[in-house]
Structures are given as structure tokens and as C-alpha cells.
């Protein structure tokens, strides 16, 4: 009887969600989407179908997570806590991946005739958002001055603050930024391994870390940008939540939201894990007020973004000034992900013949990252923890809904859900080899495009 009732709830929530998505898609098709060509509309429809399928598979796992007596989420396997050698190897392996990435960039540029020294090759990061982060670390946000410096207010301060702190020891801004990124990425690998061990075997966890290192656009973790720090904060946040260190987890989530605005989507897995904990915890424990304190800790996650809005107000007099700059300077607003699929395909088609670098450096990688991430999570949703899938859905809707999307592979690489999903899909050795080869090929090809500055951002 209970199973039958649960099935009805699953179907009701699933149908309601799909109906809402269909409603907004139909409004788009008959409105702003009417001007797109058949390939654009087809891509939009394909994205909606894939997203609906992900949601449909997610709902039963979500309801199960919230059922009383659901599987204990916090019994960590001994191999993760007691085998320090494994963590040391992971740390230095991840660090080596970053160093090799920087060497490969130098090698690519050297073979193409650039006369850069190794140090000079690092300056290629200055043509990306890294330059903005270094300016903020050095001068903070400007209240007046050149337009290009004023609009740097759109970049959140979490990463520049850490760079500023290290700069008191390491005087070169770019070296300080790279040192932070390599260290954060290496620590993220260790925490990610421990997180995966909560649900999967040692072998599965190691494989997940491998995919974290080779997923296309993983080379951004080596640069002086916020990806590595964001990855470390988000993985650590979820690991702490899963192991009942609630205040610390939410505090780390708050700093993630202070580092990148998309970090606020951590509220989704946090709330899901909170409910899971609440329904599976003895009521006697909550008589001490712990329930209230744990619930209040959830507010720490959006507080990180709130502090950033306060900084906006202090600098410009408008707590949402960053939104104005994003719209005016970068034509960036929040839209529908299916609209993104449509215009990305249109840009690929319209630039195919006469703009090789834009197509292969920007638009085509965006399209591949967009659809590959949906397909990956769809294929693994039944074995992936529901809170992870829920986070993916929220993260995908926000990040891929950008009206001028330039960095889809970079955004998706920083989401730990994807390497976790890839690990689930590659339990078979032959499948693992195929996926590993594909990731390496695409990652190296994308790294080459970045090294040659083919509009890779």
C-alpha cells in the first residue's frame, strides 16, 4: 500500500514538473523562439526532451531519499578515512596534472613558433577572466575609472581575496593565483575521493577522481581562475553535509556562493540532505534545538552571495549593479536553457564556413558540453545520489540559461556531479577505456584551441 501511494506521488510530481517545462517551452516556441530556424528549434526541443527525461528519472530517487529509513548516508568506508597513502597519492597526482597542463600549453605555443619562455606562456591566461581576478586582487573594485575596470564588479571576490592573502608571500600575482588553483584542485581531489567512498567502492572513487582530472576543460583548474577554489568549496560543502558536519558544510557553501554566484545552487542538495537527515534522525536529538540550528545553518549558503551584493552597494550604491554590467557590457541575462541550445546551434551553422576558430573554439564546444552533460546525468541518474542530480538540474538551468553563453565546458567541468556520473557509467573496463580516451582527446584538443587563443573562455 505504501509503495502504491509512493508511486502515485512520484507520477504526480513527475508529470507536474514536465508539464511546467512543456508550458514554458511552448510559450517560447510561439514567442521569442519563433524566429529561429528548424535546426535551432530542433536543438531546443532535444534539450527539453533530455532535461525532462533527467527530471523524470530524478523524482523517484528524490522521493526515496526523503523516505524514512532510507539508506544511511553517513557510514563512510574505512578505506577513505584510514588510508592516508591514498590521499597523498591523489593530492600529488592532481598537482602533477596541473603542472603538466601548464607545460603542455608552453609546448603547444613553442611548436607553433611562439618565442615565449615558460613564464611568458603563463601570461596567456591574461587574455581570459584571470586578468580581471588579478586586477581585483591587486586594486579591489573601483568606484570610478575606466569602463573596463568598473565592469569587473561582475566577478565575485572569493578567489581574489585568497590571491591577495597569498600575495603577501608570493609577490607575483599570476604565480600566486596558479599556486592557489593547483593547491585547491589537489585538495578537491582528496575530498572528492572521500565523498565518493560514502556510496561507492575505492575503485569507483579513484575512477571519479580520474574523470575530474581529464573531463574536457579540466585544464582550467591549472590557471589563475576561480574554478579550482569553487570545486574545492562545493565538494567540501557536500562532504561535510553528508557526514553531519552541518554548520561547517553550509559555511563552505556560503564561501562558494561568495566565489561564484552559481554557488547559491548548493541550497538544492543542502535542503535535500537536510530533509533526509531530519526524517532519519531520532526525534529525541531534535529536542535539544539541534533541528533549529541545523535549519538555520542553511542560511549561510545564500549569505555568501548576500555579502557580495552588499559589496556591490558599497562600491556603486546599487546592490545589483553587477546585473546591469552583465547586461550592458556582456549582453548577459538569465534566459531559458532551450533558448541557449537554439542560438548556439544557429551560431555553429552560421559560422561554419568562414570562422573556423569561433566554431571549434567556442560554439561547437559549447554545444557538445551542453548536450553531453545532459546525456551523462540521464544515463546515470538511477545510480547517482538524488541530491547530486537535483543539484545538477539547478546548476544546469542557471548556468546554461545564459543569454550569451561563452564558457559551457568550463562551467560544467567545475560541477563535481559529472565526474561522479562518469564513474558510475564506466564500471566496465572496456567502457572506461572508451570514455577515458574520448575525454583525453577532447580535453587535449580543447587545450590546444585555448593555447592558440581560439576564443576559448
Secondary structure, 3 states (H helix, E strand, C coil): CHHHHHHHHHHHHHHHHHHHHHHHHHHHHHCHHHHCCHHHHHHHHHHHHHHHHHHHHHHHHHHHHCCCCCCCCCCCCHHHHHCHHHHHHHHHHHHHHHHHHHHHHHHHHHHCCCCCCHHHHHHHHHHCCHHHHHHHHHHCCCCCCCHHHHHHHHCCCHHHHHHHHHHCCCCCHHHHHHHHHHHHHHHHHHHHHHHHCCCCCHHHHHHHHHHHHHCCCHHHHHCCCCHHHHHHHHHHHHHHHHCCCHHHHHHHHHHHHHHCHHHHHHHHHHHHHHHHHHHCCCHHHHCCCHHHHHHHHCHHHHHHHHHHHHHHHHHHCCCCHHHHHHHHHHCCCECCHHHHHHHHHHHHHHHCCCCHHHHHHHHHHHHHHHHHHHHHHHHHCCCCCHHHHHHHHHHHHHHCCECCCCCHHHHHHCCHHHHHHHHHHCCCHHHHHHHHHHHHHHHHHHHHHHHCCCCCC
